[in-house]
């Protein structure tokens, strides 16, 4: 059967439309929404900026993340259609990878620009702005960050976590049980003399000496 010129033209138009819809020929695929693994976020970012793949946090920030003992969890909500959001989320993924500390964990949630999707995680976490980083210490939310595009996210995040922990520890200074079970060696700029001051040291030495005499 011989095809007419109009039939051929119609078939070509349908093929071009399907190709464009699939993201070929300069078309763009729909930005993903929902939970994404860190390596997927890095791959998305490096598609726009190859240097993201080799990003490493500053030595100071990395040391802060490596030193974490009590569990810190980060839940990052980022607009997957915005390159600046994806880049910052990817740098967090690279930072956590570099720290290689089991006490530090992350979740990445890609959201639509209008924060309409994914409805469940957005509503459950009360997200009203992206990019948003929710920081949890020992399972409890201790603060939220909204970094600006191009921010030095490794340093800002390390400082934010340290300050959040210090503020909580400051408010718990009289709670012996809290400090008994909570790592706070890196927070000794607090006025914690009853635990680590001279008198406490003397009590500890006395206890060891008494044990030797028995």
TIFIMI-202948 format. One record per residue: residue in three letters; x, y, z of N, C-alpha, C, O in turn. Coordinates in pm, whole numbers, plus 32768, in hexadecimal, padded with zeros to 4 digits. Each point is the difference from the previous one (the first is absolute). Example, Ala and Ser with C-alpha at 12.3 -4.5 7.8 and 13.67 -1.06 7.14 Angstrom:
ALA85277DC7830C7FA780778000805A8078800080687FFE8042 SER7F75806B7F768052807780067FB3806D80498033806F8011 
This chain:
UNK80567F8980007FAA807780008059807C8000805A800B8054 UNK7F8F80507F518050807A7FF37FC8806E805A7F89801E7FFC UNK80D1801E80587FD4806A805A800080857FB88057801C7FAD UNK7F47803480737FF680867FC58059805F804D80237FE48073 UNK8005808E7F508053806380477FC3802F8082804880178061 UNK7F327FF87FA47FBF8030807A800C7F998070800F80248075 UNK7FE97F5A7F66800C7F978065808D7FFB803880137FEE8078 UNK805180237F30808B8000802C801A8076805E80407FF28067 UNK7F8C80847F728012807780537FBF7FEF8089803980288065 UNK7F507F9C7F9D7FBB7FEB807F804D7FA1805A800880148079 UNK80337F827F4A804E7FA2804E807E8040803A80247FE68073 UNK801E806E7F3D8077804580317FDE805E8073804C800A8061 UNK7F43803D7F947FD7805C806A7FE87FB680828026802F806B UNK7F9A7F5C7F8D7FE67FB0807780837FD0803E800F8000807B UNK80517FD77F2F80817FD18032804C80718046803B7FEA806A UNK7FC4808E7F5A80468072803B7FC1802480878048801E8060 UNK7F347FE07FA77FBA8022807D80237F9D806E801980278072 UNK7FEA7F587F6C80217F9A8064808F800E802E801C7FEE8077 UNK804080317F2D808D8010802280158076805E804D7FF8805F UNK7F6E80777F87800B807680557FC77FE6808A8037802D8064 UNK7F5B7F8A7FA27FC17FE3808080587FA780577FF98006807B UNK805C7FA87F4480567FA6804D807F8043802F804F7FC38047 UNK7FC680BC7F928076804A802D806A800A7F96806680408019 UNK7F897F847F728062800A7F967FF080827FB57F9F80488012 UNK80C47FD47F977FF680757FAB7FF68081804B7FC1805E7FD0 UNK807C7FAC80A87FFC807D804C7F8E800780627FFB805E804F UNK7FA77F437FB07F948001806280357FD9808980677FBD8008 UNK7F58806B8062802C7FE380877FA17F9F80437F8680107FF8 UNK80B27F8B804B7FAC7FA4804B7FCB8047807C803E805D8033 UNK7F507F757FFC7FC5803A8078805A7FE6807780307F908013 UNK7FE780D7803D80577FF380747FC17F9E80627F8780048016 UNK80C97FA280267FC97F9B805B7FD3803F8083803380698028 UNK7F6E7F57801C7FD7802780867FFE7F8380567FEE7F917FCF UNK8025808480B480017F90805D808B7FE68036805E804B7FE7 UNK7FAE7F48806580807FDD803E80627FCF7F957FDD7FAE7FAB UNK809D8086805A80687FDA7FA1807F7FDA804D801E803C8067 UNK802C7F617F6880807FDF80408067806E7FE37FF680487F9D UNK806C7FC380BA806480687FF1804B7FFA7F7D801E80687FC5 UNK80037F1D800A804A7FF77F837FAE802F7F8A803780327F9D UNK7F447FBF806B7FAA80357F95800380998002800280407F96 UNK7FFE7FFB80E180058092800B808480347FC8800280657FB9 UNK806C7F578066808280297FCB80027FF57F68803580587FBC UNK7F917F3D800F7FFC7FEE7F6E7FB080707FBE802780327F97 UNK7F697FF580A77FAF806D7FCA805080827FFE7FFB804C7F9F UNK80507FCD80CD804D807D800A807380037F9D801A80677FC1 UNK802C7F29803080737FFC7FA77FD6800B7F6D805280237FAB UNK7F307FBF80397FD080147F77800480937FDA801080237F8B UNK7FE1803580DA800880907FE8808B8038801B802B805F7FBF UNK801A7F6680A280848033802880587F8A80277FF17FC7806C UNK806C80157F3C80537F8A80158059800B807B802B7F9A8035 UNK7FF080E07FF98059801180737FC27FCC808280487FE68060 UNK7F34800A7FA37FBD7FCE807880357F758026800A7FE08076 UNK80187FD07F27802D7F788019807F7FFC805380187F9F8048 UNK803A80CA7FB0807E8002804A7FFA805C807A8068801C803D UNK7F2180137FE77FF48059807380287FB880807FD87F8E8017 UNK807780B5803C80227FCC80847FED80718066801F80737FE2 UNK7FB07F6D80947FEC8069806680858035803280687FC17FEE UNK7F9480B380518078803A803A80347FA5806E7FB27FB6803C UNK80D2804D7FE280367FAC806B7FBC801880867FE97FA2804C UNK7FF680DD7FD27FBF8021807F7F747FC180087FDC7FC48065 UNK7FD7804B7F2F7F797FC67FFE80077F6980067FB27FC18048 UNK80AA80037F6D800C7F6F7FFE80247FCA808B7FCA7F9B802C UNK809280AA801780267FD680887F898004805E7FF07FA98055 UNK7FBA80BD7F9B7F8A800D80547F9F7F8C7FE97FC87FCA805F UNK8025800F7F237FA57F927FE1803A7F7A802C7FB77FAA8030 UNK80CB80457FBF80407F8380297FF77FEC80977FF67F8F8030 UNK800E80E0801C80027FF880927F777FE2803D7FF87FE38077 UNK7F9D80237F3A7F7B7FE780377FF77F73803A802D7F9F7FC3 UNK7F98805880B47FEE7F7E80427F6C7FDF800C7FD47F957FD6 UNK7FDF80C780657F6F7FEC80067FC480107F75803180527FB1 UNK7F667F62802F7FCB80007F787FC680867FD57FAF803E8046 UNK807D7FED7F447FCA80767FBD7FC27FD37F7D803F7FB97FB2 UNK7F43806F80367FBC7FDD7F837FD680807FBA7FCD805D803E UNK804A7FA77F407FDC80747FAE7F947FD77F9D800E7F9D7FB8 UNK7F8680B080437F987FEB7F9A7FFF807D7FA97FDF806D802F UNK80457F827F53801380727FA67F9080047F997FEE7FA17FB3 UNK7FC880CB804C7F9880177F9B803780647F9B802280708023 UNK7FE67F677F5F803880577F997FAB7FFC7F817FC17F9B7FE1 UNK803E80D57FD87FB280097F8480527FC07F90806980337FD9 UNK7F677F5D7FF5804D7FB37FA0800B80437F7880537FDA7FAF UNK7F59808B8037800880487F81805C80798009801880447F9B UNK801D7FD880DD80588073801480907FD18011801F7FBA8060 UNK8037806B7F43808A7FD1800280488028808180527FB48033 UNK7F9080C280018045802D807A7FDB7FA8807780567FE08052 UNK7F2B7FF87FB97FD57FA6806B80427F787FF380327FC78061 UNK7FCF80057F25803A7F7C7FE780958001802280347FA08039 UNK801080CD7FA38090800A801A801D7FFD8096805B7FBB802D UNK7F57809180228015800280917FE27F77803D80497FD08057 UNK7F4A7FF17F7C7FDE7F7B8034806F7F9C7FDE80227FAB8053 UNK8015805F7F35806B7FA67FD7807E8015805380467FA18021 UNK7FD780DC80018075801B80547FEF7FC6808C80617FD3803D UNK7F24802E7FF57FE67FBF808180187F697FF4803B7FC28058 UNK7F9680047F3A80157F717FEA80957FE07FFB802D7F9D8039 UNK802080B67F8280907FEA7FF7804480148088805F7FBA8021 UNK7F6F80A6802E8038801980857FEA7F88805C805C7FD48044 UNK7F2B7FF77FBC7FE17F8C805480517F877FD280307FB28053 UNK7FE080407F2B80517F937FCB8092800E802E80407F9E8025 UNK7FF380DD7FD8808A8019802980167FE88093806A7FCF8028 UNK7F338053802B800D7FEC809080017F6C802380457FD6805D UNK7F6E7FDA7F5A7FFA7F6E80177FEA7FE08094803F7FA78037 UNK7F6680A480067FE27FEF808E7F757FC3800F7F9F803E7FD7 UNK80557F4A80617F7C7FC2800D7FA0804E80597F887FE77FFE UNK80AC8078804F7FA8805380547FBA806C7FAE7FA580418032 UNK80857FD47F517FC8806A7FAB7FB67FC07F8B803B7FB77FB1 UNK7F43806580457FAF7FC57F967FAC806B7FBB7FEE806E8035 UNK7FDF7F727F547FB680627FB07F887FC17FBB7FFC7F887FE6 UNK7FA380CD7FFD7F917FE07FA57FF180767FA280038074802B UNK7FEE7F707F547FEC80697F9D7F747FF47FC67FD97F967FCF UNK7FDB80D880377F7880027FCE7FF7806B7F9380088077801D UNK7FE77F5D7F687FEF805D7F907F7080317FFC7FA37FAF8007 UNK804B80D47FEE7F79803980017FEB80557F838060802B7FBF UNK7F237FEC80207FDF80577F90801480928028800280218077 UNK800B80367F278019808D801C7F92803F8055801C80578053 UNK7F687F7D7F9A7F90803B804A7FE57FB780847F9E801E8044 UNK80B97F847FDF7FF27FB1807C7F7B7FB580077FCB7FE8806C UNK80027FF27F1F7F847FB37FFD801A7F6A80067FA97FB4802A UNK80CC80227FAD80247F737FFF808D7FED8038805780557FEC UNK7FBF7F3D80597FA17F96802A7FB2802C807B803A802B8063 UNK7F457FC97F967FA880388067801E7FCA808C800A804D8060 UNK80057F2F7FAD80107FC3808480798034804C7FF08037806D UNK80897FB97F5E8077803080497FFF8095801C802E802C8069 UNK7F9D80237F397FFB809180147FA380248073802280518056 UNK7F687F707FAD7FA0801C806B80317FC980857FF480448067 UNK80417F437F99802C7FC1807C8071804E8043800B8000807B UNK804880427F368072804980367FEB80978007805B80498025 UNK7F2D7FE57FB77FE2808E8009805B80577FAC8027806D802A UNK7FFA7F647F5F805C804A7FA87FB2806E7FB77F9D7FE57FBD UNK8092809680507FC180727FBC8061804A7FA77FDC80617FBE UNK80A27F718042806680427FAF806B7F9B7FDC80217FA78050 UNK801480667F3780707FAC7FD6806B805B7FC47FDF80607FBB UNK80967F85805B803E7F8C803C7FF4800680988011806A803D UNK7FD17F237FFF7FF67FF9809180487F8480337FEF7F927FCA UNK80638081809E80487F92803F7FCD7FF4808F800F805E804F UNK7FB67F317FD37FD17FE88088806B7FAB804580267F967FCE UNK8007809880A5806B7FBD80497FC57FBC807C7FBA803F804F UNK80637F407FC07FD27FB28073807B7FD3804F80627FD07FC7 UNK7F97803F80BC806A7FD080597FC17F9A805D7FA48020804B UNK808D7F667FB17FCB7F9180517F6A7FF17FEC7FB57FE7805F UNK802080277F247F757FEA7FDC7FA3807580137F8B7FF87FDC UNK80A68078805B7FAD80758019802B80737FA48077801A7FEF UNK7F27802B7FD7802180737FAC803C806F80557FCA80258068 UNK80A9800E7F6B8043806B804A800B80827FB1803180648034 UNK7FA27F9C7F4F8004807C7FB37FF17FE97F6B80067F8F7FCF UNK7FE580E17FE97FF07FFB7F6F8056806C7FC0800B806F8033 UNK80307F6D7F5D8054805D7FB47FC1801D7F797FBE7FAB7FC4 UNK805880CF800D7FD580287F79807580467FBB7FFF807A7FF0 UNK80667F397FE78077803D7FC57FE280457F7B7FA87FD67FB5 UNK80A2809480307FF180497F83804D7FB97F91805F7FB7801C UNK7F7A805E7F65804B7FC47F9180938027800680228074801A UNK80357F2B7FCF808E801A8002803E800480898077801F800D UNK7F3D7FC1805C803480048088806E7F97801380017F997FBD UNK805B8085809E80667F9D80267FBE7F9D805F801280078079 UNK7FA27F9F7F4F7FA27FAF804D80467FA680667FC87FE6806A UNK80B17FEB7F7880457FA8805E801E804880837FE57FCB806C UNK805380AE7F8A8020804D80787F84802F804A7FFA7FF9807A UNK7FA380397F3C7F858030803E7FB87F8F804A7FCD8014806E UNK80307F767F567FBB7F8F803D804A7FD1807C7FC17FE28066 UNK80C280177F93804F7FD780757FEB806180737FEE7FD58072 UNK801480AD7F727FEB806480697F737FF7803A7FED800B8079 UNK7FB17FE07F307F757FFA802D7FEC7F8A805F7FC0800F8068 UNK80757F7D7F747FF27F8980548044801780877FC87FE08068 UNK80B080577F9680498017807D7FB48062805A7FF27FE98078 UNK7FDC80847F4D7FB9806380507F7E7FC980377FDC801D8072 UNK7FDD7F937F3F7F827FC6802F80197FA280767FB680048063 UNK80B17FAA7F9580217FA5806D802A804F807C7FDA7FDF8070 UNK8076808A7F7B8030805080707F8D804580497FFF8008807B UNK7F9F802B7F397F8E8044803D7FAE7FA080557FD58023806E UNK80167F647F5E7FB47F9E804D804D7FD7807D7FC77FF7806C UNK80BB7FF07F8480527FD980738002806E80697FFC7FE38078 UNK8009809C7F5D7FFE8072805C7F807FFF80538001801C8077 UNK7F907FC37F477F7F800080467FF27F87805E7FA77FFD8055 UNK80B27FA07F9B7FF67F86805080707FF68066801B7F938033 UNK802880DC7FEC80767FFC80567FE77FBF8089805A7FC28038 UNK7F2E804D7FFC7FE37FC880837FC87F727FFC7FDE7FC78068 UNK801A80017F217FC87F7A7FF080727F9A7FF880397FEA7F95 UNK7FE87FD980DD806E7FA180047FE97F877FA5805D7FCE7FC2 UNK7F26800680367FE27F8B7FAF8019801C7F6C80307FAA7FB7 UNK7FAE80D1801E801680257F7480937FF37FDC80227FC27F9B UNK8036807780B7808F7FFF7FE1803E7F77801B80697FE07FC8 UNK7F597FD2808A80337F79801A7FFB7FAA7F8380577FAD7FE9 UNK7F4080687FC67FEC7FAC7F8B8014804A7F7C7FE87FC77F95 UNK804280B68070800E80507F868090802C7FEE803B803D8059 UNK7FFC7FA57F33808980297FE2800880987FFB7FAF80417FBD UNK80B17FF8808C800C809380008090802E8010801A80718029 UNK80447F367FB8808D8024800D802480777FA9805380538025 UNK7F6D7FB77F64801F806E7FA57FB3807F8022800A80637FB8 UNK7FA97F9C80B57FB1807580278030803880857FB1803E8048 UNK80CD7FAE7FDA80308027808480178096800F802E802E8068 UNK7FB0801F7F2F7FFF809080147F8B802A80597FF78073802C UNK7FAE7F2E7FEE7F938019805E8037800C808D806D7FD0801E UNK7F47806F80398028800C808D7FDD7F7E80477F9D7FF9804A UNK80B47FA27FA07FE17F79803080667FD5806980327F907FFD UNK7FEB80CB8060806B7FE680627FDF7F8D805E805A7FB9802C UNK7F2480337FF27FDF7F96805F801C7F777FC380117F9E804A UNK7FF480597F2F80247F817FC080957FF87FE2803D7F96800F UNK7FFE80DC7FC580877FFB7FCB805E80668040807180117FD3 UNK7F6280348095805580628043805D7FBF806380017F86800D UNK804E80CA803B80627FCC80617FC17FA8806B80387F988024 UNK7F54809180107FBF7FB280697FD87F767FCC800F7F9C8046 UNK7FBD80617F417FD97F807FC5807A7FA77FEB7FFA7F878016 UNK807680B77FC0807B7FB37FEE80307FC58084802D7F8E8004 UNK7FC980C18069802A7FCE80837FA97F8B802C80327F9F8039 UNK7F4A806B7FAB7FA67F92802480257F827FB47FFF7F928037 UNK802380807F4880247F8C7FAE80817FC28032800A7F858009 UNK805B80CF8019807F7FCD80347FEB7FB98086803B7F978019 UNK7F7080A4803D7FE37FC480827FC07F777FF0801F7FA18048 UNK7F8780567F557FBD7F817FE780637F967FD47FF77F8D802D UNK806780977F7C80637F9F7FD1805D7FD7807280227F8A800E UNK800780D8804680597FE480717FBD7FA38066803E7FA38033 UNK7F4380797FE97FB57FAC805F7FF57F737FCD80077FA0804D UNK7FE880537F317FF57F7B7FC680817FB1800E7FFE7F868012 UNK807380C17FE580827FBD800E80187FD0808F80417F9A8015 UNK7F8C80B0804E80187FDE808D7FAE7F87802A80267FB9805D UNK7F6980307F5E7FA87F93802B803C7F777FDC7FC47F99801C 
